[in-house]
Amino acid sequence: MLRKVKFIIGFIIMASGSALAANAPDAAPERKVNYTPADSSKGQGSAIEGLNKNKTEEGPLVFSAAPQQDQQTAIETYGPIAEYLSKVIGKQVVYKHPGNWLSYQMEMKKGSYDLVFDGPHFNDWRATKLQHSILVKFPSEHVFVVIVKKDNSKIADLKQLNGRPVCAMSPPNLGTLTLLSQFDNPVRQPVIINTDGWENIYRGVIADKCVAAVLPLKNLEKYDRGTFTKIIFKGKAMPNQALSAGQRVSREDQAKIVSALIAPEASEPTAKLREIYAIDGRFVPAAKREYAGLSVWLKDTWGY
């Protein structure tokens, strides 16, 4: 009798298990994993390096830059440089406008750009993660300042910008990151009014669109030498904007590009770019060691 009862109980348990299995979903739901910026870079360099090595050697070299101007202005600025470099190395170089900061970030991480001109933090990141070579840079140091109108007696300190509108470019623009790094509490920060172009950023303050603005010191000196604005914060000096080259650009072609961009003949094709950044002299050679460690500015930026 006892054996019969055990058999019946075992049968019920087996039947119940089969019923549960039949009603269970085909696959467990995907687990949501929190994104941790500190872990995102693990193995990323080798993965992207593999993508670069798998890219075909055929096709034009893609030249891009941080989206700090609208598309038409950018084409007028970088198009002549792409044409100049095409003649120098005997291979087609095409300029590609990224459209916005998010696209720029994604395409850069995928290794889609062979030649890139932008800020020191990006150059160090590419040199470290994508094995880019940093070729040439603007002369002089790169310093960001925060300004307000000269007659503004209410704002004398950076902390007073908490909750106030500041004209700047969207992060991860280095000027904006420099400003935000001065605020420990993420809920007590300035309100960034996304503005394209350094001159438009400066004029945003003059026109009272913003209480303050972030721009390079060189550009401020070009627009205003203390007549209409005053500096309330000055960031640390860094090596200037630079051009880097990816693995599809041979060492021989890299050397040709450096020679071409520091030569007097580069004055005309780079004129618009140097005007935008208020640079008087020509490009000068750059070295990876000058930019080492500057990618730390991207540590709190998603995806880096």
N, C-alpha and C positions, 0 to 999 in steps of 0.2 A: 504493500500500500504506500509506504514511504517513498519507495523508488518511483512509483507512478506519479506522486505529488511533485517530486523533484523534476521529473520529466516535463510535466505540464508547466511548472514555473519557468524552466529553461526555455521551453518553446515560446512562452509569452514574451520573455526578455528578447529572444532572437527576433521575434516578429516585430516587436516595438522598435528594435534597432534598425531593421530593414525599412520600416515605415518612415523613421526619421531620416534615414539616408535617402529615401526616395523623394522626400519633400525638401531636402537640403538644396541650396543653390549650387549651380555647377562649379562655381569658383568662389573662394573667399573674397570679400570686398577688398579693394586696394587700400593699403594702409597709407594714411597721410603722414608724411614726415616733415617736421618743421625744418625750415631752411636755416642753416647756420653759416654765416659768411666765413667764419674761420675755417670751416671744413671744406668749403666749396672749391678751394684751390688745390686740394690734394689730388695728385695725379692728373691735374688739368693740363699742365704744360706738356706732358708726354702725349696725352690724347690729342691735343691740338697740333702738336708737332707731327703726329701721324697723319692727320688730315692734310697738312701742308705737303708732306712728302708724297702723298697719293695724288696731289693735284697734277694735272697734265702740264707738261712743259710748253705746250702749244697755247696759242691765244695771247691777247695783249696783256701787259702788266697793268694792274688796276691801282690807280693813285687816288687816295681819298684824304679827307681832313675833317677835323671836328666841325660839326654843323653850327658854326657861329655866325654865318650869314645866310640870307635866303638863297635859293637855288641859283637864280640869275646872277647875283653878285658873286657867288662862289665859282660859277663857271667862268666869269670874267676874270676872276682872281687866279684860279688854278689851271684853267685851260691853257694859257700861254706857257706855263711851266711844264705841263704834260707834253706839249708840242716840242718844246725845247729839249726835254730829256729824250724824246723819241729820236730826234736827230742825233743826239750825242751818242746813244748806245746802239742805234740802228735797229731798234725794236719798237713796236707800237706801245705807247703808254697812254692810257685813257683815264680821264678824271671821272670819278663817280661820286655824285653828291649823296650822302647817306639819308637825307630827308629829315631825320630827327635824331635825338640823342639815343633813344632806345634802339633804333635800327643800327646806328653807328656802333653801339656797344655789342650787339649781337653779331654783326658782320665781322667786327674786329676779332671777337672771340673765336669765330669759325675760321679765322685765317684767310678771309676773303680779300684782304687788301695786301698788295705787294709793296706799295710805298705809302707811307702815312706821315702827314705833318700835323702835329698838335702839341699839347703841353708836356712838361717834364714828367708828370706822374704816369701818363699813358706810355711814354717812351720807355720808362723803366719797366712797366708791366709787360710790354711787348718783348723787351729784351730778355726778361726773365722767363715769361711763359711761352712766347712764340719764337724765341731765338732770333729776334730781329737784331740787326746791326744799326746803331745810331750813327748816322752819316755826318750831317751838318746841322748847325744851330744858328739862331740869331746871335749877334754879338751882344755883350752886356748882360747884366743880370735881369731876372724876371721877378718883379715885385708887385704884389697886389696891394691896393689901398682902398679904404672905405671913406667916402666923402659925404658931406651934407652941404647945404647952401651956407654961404658965409654969414648970412644974417640970421641963421637958425640958432637962437640962444637956448633952446630947449634940449638939444642933443649935443652933449659934450663928451659922452662916453659910449663905447660900443654896446654895453649892457642896456642902455636906454633904447636900443632898437628892438627890444623884445616886443613882439606883436605888431610891429610897425612895418609898412611896406618898403621893401628895398629892391631896386632895379638891379637885376643880375641875370645871368644865364642859368638854365636848369642844371642841377647836379647831373653828372659828375664834372662839370666845369670847375677848374682848379680855383678860380677866384671865389666862387660860391662855396666850395668846400673849405677854403681858408676862412671865410666869414663864419660859417656854421660851426667850425671846430672850436670857436671861442665860446660856444654856448653848451654847457654841460647837460642841461635839461632839455630833451627834445620837444617838450610841450611849451617851453619858454624860449622861443627863437623868433627871429624876424620872419616876416611873411615875404617870400621871394616872388617878385613880379617878373615872370619870365620875359626877357627882352633880348632880341637878337642884335648884335653889333655894338661895339664899344661906344661909338658916338651916340647911338640911340639910348644906351644906358646912361651916359653922361647927361644927355638932354632930358631924360626922364626926371632927374633931380631938378634941373633948371625950370622945367615946366610944372613942377610940383606933382608929377605923377607918382613919385616916390619920395620918401623922406630922405633916403640915402641911396648910395650906389656902390657897386664893387667893380673896379676896373684896374688894368695895369697902370703903374705909375707913369710909364712912358706915354701912354695914351692921354692920361690926365694932363701931362705937361704940354702935349700937343694942343689940347682943347682949351686949357685954362691954367694959367700960372698963378693961381691964388686970387684972381680977380672976383670970381663969382662963387667959389666953393672953398671948403677947408677940409683937411684930412683929419679924421678922428681915429684912424687905425692904419698901421702899416705892417704888412706881413713880412715873414722871413724871406730873404733873397734866395733865389734858386737859379740853376742854369736855365737858359731861355728855351723857347719853343724850338722843336727840332724835327728833322725828317729821319725816319727809320725805314729800313728795307728788309723784307722777308726773305725766305730761303729760295724763292724762285728767281731772285735777282742775284746773279752770279757775283763772285768776288771781283771779277774783272769789271763787270758793269757797275758795281758799287763804287769802285775806284774812279771810273769815268764820271759818274754822277757827282762825286765829291769835287773832282777837279773842275767840272763844268759849273757847279753852283757857286764856287768861290772865285771864279774867274770874272773879269770885268764884263764879259759878254752876257753874263746872267742878269745884269742890271735891268735890262728892258723886260724880259719875261717875268721877273720877280718884283717889278715896280709896284704893282697893285697890292701885292701881299705885304710888302714892306711899308707901304703907305697906311694900310689898315692897322698895322701894329706899331706905327710911328718909329720905324727903324731906319736910321740913316745909312749905316754901312751894309756891306754884303754879308752873305753867309760865311761862317767860319767852320773849320772841321770840329767834330764833336767826338767824344769818347764815352763808352758805356759806363765807365767808373764815375763819371761826373753825375750820372743820374741814379746811381745805385741807392736803393732804399726809398726813393721818392714815391714808389707805388703804395707806400703806407697810407697815403692820402685817400686811397680807394678802399681801405679796409672796411669801412662802414657802408660802402655802396653795394647794393644787391648785384650779385653775379660776378664780383671780382674777388 
